[in-house]
Amino acid sequence: MNLISNIYLIIFLPLISSLCCLLFKKKRLPFLIALGTVTSLLFLVIKILPEIFHHKIIANDFALSAISIALEFKLDLLGIFFLLLVIFTKLIILLYYRSDINQTLINSNTPVFYGVFLLHLFSVIGIFTTNNILNLYLFIEIYSFAFLANFAITKDFNLSKLKFRYYCFLVTAKLIILFAFLTIFLSCQESSFDKIITLIPILSKTNWQFLAIIFTLISLSITASFFPFWLYFKKIHSPQLIADFLAFDTLFVKTNIGIYLVLRFIYFLFGQDFLFSTPIFPLALGLISLALIFYSIFKLSNQKHLKSIASYLCLNNFGFIIAAIAINKIEALQAAFFYIINFSLINIFIFIFATFLKRNYQTSSILKLANVRKDHFLLILPLKIIIFFIAGFPLTILFLANWHLATISLNFGPELIFVIALIFSILVQMNLVTKLIKAFYFDQPQIKQTKQVESKNHFLYLISFWIIIIAIIYLSLGANSLNELTLQIANYIIS
């Protein structure tokens, strides 16, 4: 009963806190409420983590109606994994981008912003914990509203125009997914995922064309809604600092939700019997993954700006995640989860360090690292540590991801192409590490510093950097335990 109560607290705490932000508007209270809420959620998730891994699934379904948002939830190994990553990411966003947010907002808008921030978090938790397709659509709607509301804090015309374009794009995607969900509901006369799963094999035998159309519609809508990389690359070049906050949320939070939904629909709704029964689906995924991997390798080979490097490293990781799904083996899925962790920790650190360079030197060029080395030793030290993880040294997260993928691919079958892609990817990463080392220890042509970070902001920057570093080192030191956890999740998904 205590476990159930904790899960309900995780689901509804951000919603209650969102209302509190609007009621208590004095000075820093909205920020402190948001920070306290996210920190509490992180501790609650860590607290229930061992029990979720022990029971595999914790569910509470009163089955009172088709939509029972206040009573129904299902938290499993996959959900708790992504829940932990996204809440951790939200904590970093809140700490690191506070100064940008405060500079952009006027005082009267501050409570509204943090209220929307927590409403956004509530919808994300709802997506990870719902066991009902109609509830899922409702949470996606709340998520979309909160995500677009975040754009309202910017006064930049180009970003506002981009918001409108994305809104139109998103409305179309949501109409498609609503049509697909309603079709499933009307066909199965059920809205519960567990009950629909038992009916999908019957539909796959009697009407597989219909099921293929529904899967295609859902795939298109999820891709349009949660993998808008074109949107991210447009925002990354904006001169406004707040654009970094929006880009960060787009790239790291939205993409993780998309990966979760992809895994949920592929392995739990449409199942192994339908999608992997023919070689067409794995082949299509394999081609998509290779296109992403080699495109990111090509772009990484000549990048000198850390923001662009972080984005293409994300694209590279995403390509290998799709490759692991295409292989559809337990060890490949283990590799996928290591790539997701690398995506959510190493790449996040590179991105926020790039935004620090942009604040101080108006560029995220690697050439400016020599300046940081002289001016801010404690800020450059974390990046020196991260070099080992970018290079994929033994026992690092990227090494374990590459190891599992290479092991399962070395069977001299069609999967061997992924080993070739992996070799090229490692070579490019080593070239990147060489550039970083040269920037650290050899003076580069310097441009006069035009913007100095205020000393009072250094504390939050340092806290953000070292929180990520501690998490990365902790996971690396516990590599055996992490390997066991990813194995449990992979077994759970395949079975």
C-alpha positions as CSV (number, residue, x, y, z in Angstrom):
1,M,0.0,0.0,0.0
2,N,2.9,2.3,0.7
3,L,4.3,1.7,-2.8
4,I,0.9,2.5,-4.4
5,S,0.7,5.8,-2.4
6,N,4.2,6.8,-3.4
7,I,3.4,6.2,-7.1
8,Y,0.2,8.3,-6.8
9,L,2.3,11.0,-5.1
10,I,4.8,10.9,-8.0
11,I,1.9,11.3,-10.5
12,F,-0.1,14.1,-8.9
13,L,2.6,16.1,-6.9
14,P,3.6,18.2,-10.0
15,L,0.0,19.0,-10.7
16,I,-0.6,20.2,-7.2
17,S,2.6,22.1,-7.2
18,S,1.7,23.7,-10.5
19,L,-1.4,25.2,-8.8
20,C,0.8,26.3,-5.8
21,C,3.1,28.3,-8.2
22,L,0.1,30.3,-9.3
23,L,-1.2,30.9,-5.7
24,F,2.2,31.8,-4.1
25,K,3.7,34.5,-6.4
26,K,6.1,36.3,-4.1
27,K,9.7,36.6,-5.2
28,R,11.5,33.3,-5.6
29,L,8.7,31.1,-4.3
30,P,7.5,29.7,-7.7
31,F,11.1,28.6,-8.5
32,L,11.6,27.1,-5.0
33,I,8.3,25.2,-5.3
34,A,9.4,23.9,-8.8
35,L,12.8,22.9,-7.5
36,G,11.5,21.2,-4.4
37,T,8.9,19.3,-6.5
38,V,11.4,18.0,-9.0
39,T,13.9,17.1,-6.3
40,S,11.2,15.3,-4.3
41,L,10.1,13.4,-7.4
42,L,13.7,12.3,-8.1
43,F,14.1,10.9,-4.5
44,L,10.6,9.2,-4.7
45,V,11.5,7.5,-8.0
46,I,14.9,6.3,-6.6
47,K,13.1,5.1,-3.4
48,I,10.6,2.9,-5.3
49,L,13.1,1.7,-7.9
50,P,14.2,-1.5,-6.1
51,E,10.6,-2.6,-5.6
52,I,9.7,-2.0,-9.3
53,F,12.7,-4.0,-10.4
54,H,11.6,-6.8,-8.0
55,H,8.0,-6.9,-9.0
56,K,8.5,-5.9,-12.7
57,I,5.1,-4.3,-12.9
58,I,3.0,-2.4,-10.3
59,A,-0.5,-1.6,-11.6
60,N,-3.7,-0.2,-10.1
61,D,-6.7,-0.4,-12.4
62,F,-10.2,0.1,-11.0
63,A,-11.7,-0.2,-14.5
64,L,-14.5,2.2,-13.7
65,S,-14.6,3.8,-17.1
66,A,-12.9,4.1,-20.4
67,I,-11.0,7.1,-19.1
68,S,-10.1,6.7,-15.4
69,I,-7.2,9.2,-15.2
70,A,-7.5,9.7,-11.5
71,L,-7.3,6.0,-10.5
72,E,-5.5,4.0,-13.2
73,F,-1.8,3.6,-13.6
74,K,0.8,1.0,-14.6
75,L,4.5,1.4,-13.8
76,D,6.9,-1.2,-15.1
77,L,10.6,-1.5,-15.7
78,L,10.5,0.5,-19.0
79,G,8.4,3.3,-17.5
80,I,10.5,3.7,-14.4
81,F,13.7,3.8,-16.5
82,F,12.5,6.7,-18.6
83,L,10.8,8.4,-15.6
84,L,14.1,8.5,-13.8
85,L,16.0,9.9,-16.8
86,V,13.4,12.6,-17.6
87,I,13.0,13.8,-14.0
88,F,16.8,14.0,-13.7
89,T,16.9,16.0,-17.0
90,K,14.2,18.4,-15.7
91,L,16.3,19.0,-12.6
92,I,19.3,20.0,-14.7
93,I,17.1,22.3,-16.8
94,L,15.7,24.0,-13.8
95,L,19.0,24.7,-12.2
96,Y,21.1,25.5,-15.2
97,Y,18.7,27.7,-17.2
98,R,17.3,29.7,-14.3
99,S,19.2,32.8,-15.1
100,D,18.1,32.7,-18.7
101,I,14.5,32.3,-17.7
102,N,14.7,35.1,-15.2
103,Q,16.3,37.5,-17.8
104,T,13.6,36.7,-20.3
105,L,10.5,36.8,-18.1
106,I,8.9,39.8,-16.5
107,N,8.1,39.3,-12.8
108,S,4.3,38.8,-13.4
109,N,5.0,35.9,-15.7
110,T,7.3,34.0,-13.4
111,P,4.6,32.1,-11.5
112,V,2.9,31.2,-14.8
113,F,6.1,29.9,-16.3
114,Y,6.9,27.6,-13.4
115,G,3.3,26.5,-13.2
116,V,3.4,25.5,-16.9
117,F,6.8,23.8,-16.3
118,L,5.3,21.6,-13.6
119,L,2.2,20.9,-15.7
120,H,4.5,19.8,-18.5
121,L,6.2,17.4,-16.0
122,F,2.8,16.1,-14.8
123,S,1.9,15.2,-18.4
124,V,5.3,13.5,-19.0
125,I,4.8,11.3,-15.8
126,G,1.3,10.5,-17.0
127,I,2.6,9.3,-20.4
128,F,5.0,7.0,-18.6
129,T,2.5,5.6,-16.1
130,T,-0.8,5.3,-18.0
131,N,-2.2,1.9,-19.1
132,N,-5.0,3.4,-21.2
133,I,-4.8,4.6,-24.8
134,L,-7.4,7.3,-24.3
135,N,-5.6,8.5,-21.2
136,L,-2.4,8.4,-23.2
137,Y,-3.9,10.7,-25.8
138,L,-5.1,13.1,-23.0
139,F,-1.6,13.3,-21.5
140,I,-0.1,13.9,-25.0
141,E,-2.5,16.8,-25.4
142,I,-1.5,18.3,-22.0
143,Y,2.2,17.8,-22.9
144,S,1.8,19.6,-26.3
145,F,-0.1,22.5,-24.7
146,A,2.6,22.9,-22.0
147,F,5.4,22.5,-24.5
148,L,4.0,25.2,-26.8
149,A,3.3,27.5,-23.8
150,N,7.0,27.4,-23.0
151,F,7.6,29.1,-26.3
152,A,5.5,32.1,-25.1
153,I,8.4,33.3,-22.9
154,T,10.5,34.3,-25.8
155,K,10.0,37.6,-27.6
156,D,12.1,36.6,-30.6
157,F,10.0,36.9,-33.9
158,N,11.8,33.9,-35.6
159,L,11.1,31.6,-32.6
160,S,7.5,32.8,-32.4
161,K,7.1,32.0,-36.1
162,L,8.7,28.6,-35.6
163,K,6.2,28.0,-32.7
164,F,3.3,28.7,-35.0
165,R,4.6,26.3,-37.7
166,Y,5.3,23.6,-35.2
167,Y,1.8,24.1,-33.7
168,C,0.2,23.5,-37.1
169,F,2.4,20.5,-37.6
170,L,1.6,19.1,-34.1
171,V,-2.2,19.5,-34.6
172,T,-2.0,17.4,-37.7
173,A,0.0,14.7,-35.9
174,K,-2.4,14.6,-32.9
175,L,-5.4,14.3,-35.1
176,I,-3.7,11.3,-36.8
177,I,-2.9,9.6,-33.5
178,L,-6.4,10.4,-32.2
179,F,-7.9,8.7,-35.2
180,A,-5.6,5.7,-34.7
181,F,-6.4,5.3,-31.0
182,L,-10.2,5.6,-31.6
183,T,-10.0,3.0,-34.3
184,I,-8.2,0.6,-32.0
185,F,-10.8,1.4,-29.3
186,L,-13.7,0.8,-31.6
187,S,-12.2,-2.4,-33.1
188,C,-11.3,-3.9,-29.7
189,Q,-14.0,-2.4,-27.6
190,E,-11.3,-1.9,-25.0
191,S,-9.1,1.1,-24.0
192,S,-6.8,-0.8,-21.6
193,F,-3.4,-1.7,-23.0
194,D,-3.3,-5.1,-21.3
195,K,-6.7,-6.1,-22.8
196,I,-5.8,-4.7,-26.3
197,I,-2.6,-6.7,-26.3
198,T,-4.5,-9.9,-26.0
199,L,-6.7,-9.0,-29.0
200,I,-3.9,-7.7,-31.4
201,P,-2.7,-11.3,-32.3
202,I,-6.2,-12.1,-33.4
203,L,-6.4,-9.0,-35.6
204,S,-3.0,-9.7,-37.1
205,K,-4.3,-13.1,-38.4
206,T,-7.7,-11.9,-39.6
207,N,-7.0,-8.4,-40.7
208,W,-3.3,-7.6,-40.9
209,Q,-3.7,-4.9,-43.5
210,F,-5.9,-2.9,-41.2
211,L,-3.3,-3.4,-38.4
212,A,-0.5,-2.3,-40.7
213,I,-2.3,0.9,-41.5
214,I,-2.9,1.7,-37.8
215,F,0.7,1.0,-37.0
216,T,1.8,3.3,-39.9
217,L,-0.4,6.1,-38.7
218,I,0.8,5.8,-35.1
219,S,4.4,5.7,-36.3
220,L,4.0,8.8,-38.4
221,S,2.3,10.8,-35.6
222,I,4.9,9.8,-33.0
223,T,7.7,10.7,-35.4
224,A,6.2,14.1,-36.1
225,S,5.4,14.8,-32.5
226,F,8.5,13.6,-30.6
227,F,11.4,13.5,-33.1
228,P,11.3,17.0,-34.6
229,F,15.1,17.3,-35.2
230,W,14.5,20.0,-37.8
231,L,12.9,22.1,-35.1
232,Y,15.9,21.6,-32.9
233,F,18.4,22.6,-35.5
234,K,16.5,25.8,-36.3
235,K,16.5,26.8,-32.7
236,I,20.1,26.0,-32.0
237,H,21.3,28.9,-34.2
238,S,19.1,31.6,-32.5
239,P,21.1,34.4,-30.8
240,Q,18.7,34.4,-27.8
241,L,20.0,32.5,-24.7
242,I,16.4,31.3,-24.0
243,A,16.6,29.4,-27.3
244,D,19.1,27.0,-25.7
245,F,16.5,26.2,-23.0
246,L,13.9,25.4,-25.6
247,A,16.4,23.4,-27.7
248,F,17.4,21.5,-24.6
249,D,13.9,20.5,-23.8
250,T,13.2,19.6,-27.4
251,L,16.2,17.4,-27.9
252,F,16.5,15.6,-24.6
253,V,13.0,15.5,-23.0
254,K,10.9,15.2,-26.1
255,T,13.2,12.6,-27.7
256,N,13.2,10.4,-24.6
257,I,9.4,10.4,-24.6
258,G,9.4,9.4,-28.3
259,I,11.9,6.6,-27.7
260,Y,9.7,5.3,-24.8
261,L,6.6,5.4,-27.0
262,V,8.4,3.6,-29.8
263,L,9.5,0.8,-27.5
264,R,6.0,0.6,-25.9
265,F,4.1,0.3,-29.2
266,I,6.6,-2.0,-30.9
267,Y,7.1,-4.5,-28.1
268,F,3.9,-4.2,-26.0
269,L,1.1,-3.3,-28.3
270,F,1.8,-4.7,-31.8
271,G,4.1,-7.4,-30.4
272,Q,6.6,-9.7,-31.9
273,D,4.2,-11.8,-33.9
274,F,3.1,-8.9,-36.1
275,L,6.1,-6.7,-36.7
276,F,9.0,-9.1,-36.6
277,S,7.2,-12.0,-38.4
278,T,8.6,-10.7,-41.7
279,P,12.0,-9.3,-42.5
280,I,10.5,-6.0,-44.0
281,F,10.2,-4.2,-40.7
282,P,13.7,-5.0,-39.3
283,L,15.1,-4.1,-42.8
284,A,13.4,-0.7,-42.8
285,L,14.6,0.0,-39.3
286,G,18.1,-1.0,-40.3
287,L,18.2,1.3,-43.3
288,I,16.9,4.2,-41.2
289,S,19.5,3.6,-38.5
290,L,22.4,3.4,-41.0
291,A,21.3,6.6,-42.7
292,L,21.2,8.4,-39.3
293,I,24.6,6.9,-38.2
294,F,26.5,7.8,-41.3
295,Y,24.9,11.2,-41.7
296,S,25.9,12.1,-38.1
297,I,29.4,10.7,-38.6
298,F,29.8,12.8,-41.7
299,K,28.6,16.0,-39.9
300,L,30.7,15.3,-36.8
301,S,33.9,15.0,-38.7
302,N,34.1,18.7,-39.4
303,Q,32.3,20.3,-36.4
304,K,34.1,22.8,-34.2
305,H,31.2,24.0,-32.0
306,L,30.2,22.0,-29.0
307,K,26.4,22.7,-29.5
308,S,26.5,21.1,-32.9
309,I,28.8,18.3,-31.7
310,A,26.3,17.5,-28.9
311,S,23.4,17.5,-31.4
312,Y,25.1,15.1,-33.9
313,L,26.3,12.8,-31.1
314,C,22.6,12.6,-30.1
315,L,21.7,11.7,-33.6
316,N,24.4,9.1,-33.7
317,N,23.2,7.5,-30.5
318,F,19.6,7.6,-31.8
319,G,20.7,5.8,-34.9
320,F,22.3,3.0,-32.9
321,I,19.2,2.7,-30.7
322,I,17.1,2.1,-33.9
323,A,19.8,-0.4,-35.0
324,A,19.4,-2.3,-31.7
325,I,15.6,-2.5,-32.2
326,A,16.2,-3.8,-35.7
327,I,18.4,-6.6,-34.4
328,N,15.7,-7.5,-31.8
329,K,17.9,-9.5,-29.5
330,I,18.3,-9.2,-25.7
331,E,21.9,-8.1,-25.9
332,A,21.1,-5.6,-28.6
333,L,18.4,-4.1,-26.4
334,Q,20.9,-3.9,-23.6
335,A,23.0,-1.8,-25.9
336,A,20.0,0.4,-26.7
337,F,19.5,1.2,-23.0
338,F,23.2,2.1,-22.6
339,Y,23.0,4.4,-25.6
340,I,19.9,6.0,-24.1
341,I,21.8,6.6,-20.8
342,N,24.7,8.0,-22.8
343,F,22.3,10.2,-24.7
344,S,20.7,11.5,-21.5
345,L,23.9,12.2,-19.5
346,I,27.1,12.6,-21.7
347,N,25.4,14.5,-24.5
348,I,23.4,16.7,-22.0
349,F,26.7,17.7,-20.3
350,I,28.3,18.6,-23.6
351,F,25.3,20.7,-24.6
352,I,25.0,22.7,-21.4
353,F,28.8,23.3,-21.4
354,A,28.3,24.7,-24.9
355,T,25.7,27.1,-23.7
356,F,28.2,28.2,-20.9
357,L,30.7,29.0,-23.7
358,K,28.0,30.9,-25.6
359,R,27.1,33.0,-22.5
360,N,30.8,33.9,-21.8
361,Y,32.3,34.1,-25.3
362,Q,29.2,34.4,-27.6
363,T,30.2,31.2,-29.3
364,S,30.5,27.5,-28.4
365,S,33.6,26.9,-30.4
366,I,36.2,24.4,-29.1
367,L,38.8,27.2,-29.6
368,K,37.4,29.0,-26.6
369,L,38.3,26.2,-24.2
370,A,41.7,27.7,-23.7
371,N,40.0,30.8,-22.4
372,V,37.9,28.8,-20.0
373,R,41.0,26.9,-18.8
374,K,42.5,30.2,-17.7
375,D,39.4,31.9,-16.3
376,H,37.3,29.1,-14.8
377,F,39.4,26.1,-13.8
378,L,36.6,24.5,-11.8
379,L,34.2,24.8,-14.8
380,I,36.7,23.2,-17.3
381,L,37.5,20.3,-14.9
382,P,34.2,18.4,-15.5
383,L,34.7,18.6,-19.3
384,K,38.2,17.1,-18.9
385,I,36.6,14.2,-17.0
386,I,33.9,13.8,-19.7
387,I,36.6,13.2,-22.3
388,F,37.0,9.6,-21.1
389,F,33.3,9.0,-21.6
390,I,33.2,10.6,-25.1
391,A,36.1,8.4,-26.1
392,G,34.3,5.3,-24.8
393,F,37.1,4.1,-22.5
394,P,36.5,0.6,-20.9
395,L,33.8,0.6,-18.2
396,T,32.3,3.9,-19.5
397,I,28.7,3.9,-20.6
398,L,29.5,4.3,-24.3
399,F,32.0,1.4,-24.1
400,L,29.3,-0.9,-22.7
401,A,26.8,0.2,-25.3
402,N,29.4,-0.5,-28.1
403,W,30.5,-3.7,-26.6
404,H,27.0,-5.2,-26.4
405,L,26.1,-4.1,-30.0
406,A,29.3,-5.4,-31.4
407,T,29.0,-8.7,-29.6
408,I,25.5,-9.4,-31.0
409,S,26.4,-8.1,-34.5
410,L,29.6,-10.2,-35.0
411,N,27.8,-13.3,-36.3
412,F,28.7,-12.5,-40.0
413,G,25.1,-12.1,-40.9
414,P,23.4,-8.9,-42.2
415,E,24.0,-7.3,-38.7
416,L,27.7,-7.1,-39.5
417,I,27.1,-3.8,-41.3
418,F,26.4,-2.2,-37.8
419,V,29.9,-3.2,-36.7
420,I,31.3,-1.3,-39.7
421,A,29.2,1.7,-38.7
422,L,30.4,1.3,-35.1
423,I,34.0,1.4,-36.2
424,F,33.6,4.6,-38.2
425,S,31.7,6.1,-35.3
426,I,34.5,5.3,-32.8
427,L,37.1,6.8,-35.2
428,V,35.1,10.1,-35.4
429,Q,34.7,10.2,-31.6
430,M,38.5,9.7,-31.1
431,N,39.1,12.5,-33.6
432,L,36.8,14.7,-31.5
433,V,38.6,13.8,-28.3
434,T,41.9,14.7,-30.0
435,K,40.5,18.2,-30.8
436,L,39.3,18.7,-27.2
437,I,42.7,17.7,-25.8
438,K,44.5,20.1,-28.1
439,A,42.1,22.9,-27.0
440,F,42.7,22.1,-23.4
441,Y,46.5,22.1,-23.4
442,F,47.6,24.2,-26.4
443,D,46.7,27.9,-26.6
444,Q,44.5,28.8,-29.5
445,P,43.8,32.1,-31.2
446,Q,41.7,33.9,-28.6
447,I,38.9,36.5,-29.2
448,K,38.5,39.0,-26.5
449,Q,35.8,38.0,-24.0
450,T,32.8,40.2,-24.6
451,K,30.4,39.0,-21.9
452,Q,31.3,38.0,-18.4
453,V,29.2,35.6,-16.4
454,E,28.2,37.2,-13.1
455,S,29.9,35.4,-10.2
456,K,26.6,34.7,-8.4
457,N,25.6,32.5,-11.3
458,H,28.8,30.3,-11.1
459,F,27.3,28.3,-8.2
460,L,24.3,27.0,-10.2
461,Y,26.5,26.3,-13.2
462,L,28.9,24.3,-11.0
463,I,26.1,22.5,-9.3
464,S,24.6,21.5,-12.7
465,F,27.9,20.3,-14.1
466,W,28.9,18.3,-11.0
467,I,25.4,16.7,-10.6
468,I,25.8,15.2,-14.0
469,I,29.4,14.2,-13.4
470,I,28.6,12.4,-10.1
471,A,25.7,10.5,-11.8
472,I,28.0,9.4,-14.7
473,I,30.8,8.3,-12.4
474,Y,28.4,6.5,-10.1
475,L,26.9,4.6,-12.9
476,S,30.3,3.7,-14.3
477,L,31.6,2.5,-11.0
478,G,28.5,0.3,-10.6
479,A,28.9,-1.0,-14.2
480,N,28.0,-4.6,-13.1
481,S,24.8,-3.5,-11.4
482,L,23.9,-1.3,-14.4
483,N,24.5,-4.2,-16.7
484,E,22.2,-6.4,-14.7
485,L,19.5,-3.7,-14.6
486,T,19.6,-3.2,-18.4
487,L,19.5,-7.0,-18.8
488,Q,16.4,-7.2,-16.7
489,I,14.7,-4.5,-18.8
490,A,15.7,-6.1,-22.1
491,N,14.4,-9.5,-20.9
492,Y,11.2,-7.9,-19.8
493,I,10.6,-6.2,-23.1
494,I,11.5,-9.3,-25.3
495,S,9.3,-11.5,-23.2
